[in-house]
Amino acid sequence: MKIIKIGFVLSAISLFLLSCKTTAQSTKIESISYTHTFGRGGSTFVTATKDSLESSSRGGRTTEFPAIKKKINATDWQKLVAGINLSVLDKTISGERRGHYDGPDEIFRIKTTEKEYEIYNVPEESAGFKQLEKLKTDLENMLPKYK
């Protein structure tokens, strides 16, 4: 009889734990943006949402960068979002901002339903460096497809 009660309690607890949603499961990424500034030389940006992909440039060094404003397909959006681990982003530390006069900046903005991340010049030893480098590469590789 005691074994049956223990089994019932354990199964109830396990059902409860399995039905709970973690924050990673309930948080949705709404937009991803990558901006690269070249000091006085201009800047480029790429922004992706589940519906659209937009890119543009300003300044002298960015003449070959494509200006795009197109609808994104769902599989490309899922590929971008699948590579982002929000718990790693929480641990990612921004580097020093260089600004308009001191040189280039790489800025990542990831907006979720609960929080907005803005990360500058991620150092190589930071937790999210590899993840953000892959995200940057994925965004830049996606542009020719939507040209």
C-alpha positions as CSV (number, residue, x, y, z in Angstrom):
1,M,0.0,0.0,0.0
2,K,2.8,2.4,0.9
3,I,4.6,1.6,-2.5
4,I,1.4,2.5,-4.4
5,K,1.1,5.9,-2.6
6,I,4.7,6.7,-3.3
7,G,4.3,5.7,-6.9
8,F,1.2,7.9,-7.2
9,V,3.0,10.9,-5.6
10,L,6.0,10.5,-7.8
11,S,4.0,10.2,-11.0
12,A,1.9,13.3,-10.0
13,I,5.2,15.3,-9.4
14,S,6.7,14.1,-12.7
15,L,3.5,15.1,-14.6
16,F,3.6,18.5,-13.0
17,L,7.2,19.0,-14.0
18,L,6.7,17.9,-17.5
19,S,3.7,20.2,-18.0
20,C,5.6,23.3,-16.8
21,K,7.0,25.6,-19.5
22,T,10.5,26.9,-19.1
23,T,11.3,30.5,-20.0
24,A,13.2,29.4,-23.1
25,Q,10.1,27.6,-24.4
26,S,7.8,30.5,-23.8
27,T,10.1,33.3,-25.0
28,K,9.7,34.1,-28.7
29,I,12.3,36.0,-30.8
30,E,10.6,38.8,-32.6
31,S,13.5,40.4,-34.5
32,I,17.2,40.1,-35.1
33,S,19.4,43.0,-36.1
34,Y,23.0,43.3,-37.0
35,T,24.7,46.7,-37.6
36,H,28.3,47.2,-38.6
37,T,29.6,50.8,-38.3
38,F,32.9,51.9,-40.0
39,G,33.6,54.9,-37.9
40,R,33.3,57.9,-40.3
41,G,33.1,55.5,-43.3
42,G,29.4,54.7,-42.9
43,S,27.4,51.7,-41.7
44,T,25.5,48.7,-42.8
45,F,22.5,47.0,-41.2
46,V,20.5,43.8,-41.6
47,T,17.2,43.3,-39.8
48,A,15.2,40.1,-39.9
49,T,11.7,39.4,-38.5
50,K,9.5,36.4,-39.0
51,D,7.9,38.3,-41.9
52,S,10.7,40.4,-43.5
53,L,14.3,40.9,-44.3
54,E,15.7,44.4,-44.6
55,S,19.2,45.7,-45.3
56,S,20.7,49.0,-46.1
57,S,23.9,51.0,-45.9
58,R,25.0,54.6,-45.4
59,G,28.3,56.2,-46.1
60,G,31.3,55.8,-48.5
61,R,32.7,52.4,-47.7
62,T,29.4,50.6,-48.3
63,T,28.6,51.0,-52.0
64,E,28.5,47.3,-52.7
65,F,26.2,46.4,-49.8
66,P,22.7,45.5,-51.1
67,A,19.6,47.5,-50.1
68,I,16.8,44.9,-49.6
69,K,13.3,45.0,-48.2
70,K,11.7,41.7,-48.9
71,K,9.4,39.1,-47.4
72,I,11.4,36.3,-45.7
73,N,10.5,32.7,-46.0
74,A,9.6,30.8,-42.9
75,T,12.4,28.2,-43.1
76,D,15.1,30.9,-43.3
77,W,13.6,32.6,-40.2
78,Q,13.6,29.3,-38.4
79,K,17.2,28.7,-39.3
80,L,18.2,32.0,-37.8
81,V,16.2,31.6,-34.6
82,A,17.3,28.0,-34.1
83,G,20.9,29.1,-33.7
84,I,20.2,31.5,-30.9
85,N,20.4,30.3,-27.3
86,L,19.0,33.0,-25.0
87,S,20.6,31.6,-21.9
88,V,24.0,32.1,-23.5
89,L,23.0,35.6,-24.6
90,D,22.2,36.5,-20.9
91,K,25.9,35.6,-20.1
92,T,27.4,37.5,-23.1
93,I,29.3,40.6,-22.2
94,S,29.6,43.5,-24.5
95,G,33.0,44.9,-25.4
96,E,34.0,48.5,-25.5
97,R,32.1,50.9,-27.8
98,R,34.4,52.6,-30.2
99,G,31.9,55.2,-31.6
100,H,32.0,57.5,-34.6
101,Y,35.7,58.5,-34.4
102,D,37.5,55.5,-32.9
103,G,36.7,52.8,-35.4
104,P,34.2,50.1,-36.3
105,D,31.5,48.7,-34.1
106,E,29.5,45.5,-34.4
107,I,26.1,45.8,-32.8
108,F,23.6,42.9,-32.3
109,R,20.0,43.6,-31.3
110,I,17.8,40.6,-30.5
111,K,14.3,41.4,-29.4
112,T,12.2,38.8,-27.7
113,T,8.7,38.9,-26.2
114,E,10.2,39.5,-22.8
115,K,13.5,41.3,-23.3
116,E,15.7,43.2,-25.7
117,Y,19.4,42.4,-26.0
118,E,21.8,45.0,-27.3
119,I,25.4,43.7,-27.5
120,Y,28.4,45.7,-28.8
121,N,31.7,44.4,-30.0
122,V,31.6,40.9,-28.4
123,P,35.1,39.9,-27.3
124,E,36.3,36.4,-28.4
125,E,36.4,35.1,-24.9
126,S,32.8,36.0,-24.2
127,A,30.2,33.3,-23.8
128,G,28.1,34.2,-26.9
129,F,30.9,35.1,-29.3
130,K,30.7,32.0,-31.5
131,Q,26.9,32.1,-31.5
132,L,26.8,35.8,-32.6
133,E,29.5,35.2,-35.2
134,K,27.4,32.4,-36.7
135,L,24.4,34.6,-36.6
136,K,26.3,37.4,-38.4
137,T,27.5,34.9,-41.1
138,D,24.0,33.5,-41.5
139,L,22.4,37.0,-42.0
140,E,25.1,38.0,-44.5
141,N,24.8,34.8,-46.4
142,M,21.0,35.2,-46.6
143,L,21.2,38.6,-48.4
144,P,22.2,37.3,-51.9
145,K,19.2,35.0,-51.8
146,Y,16.8,37.9,-51.4
147,K,18.5,40.4,-53.7
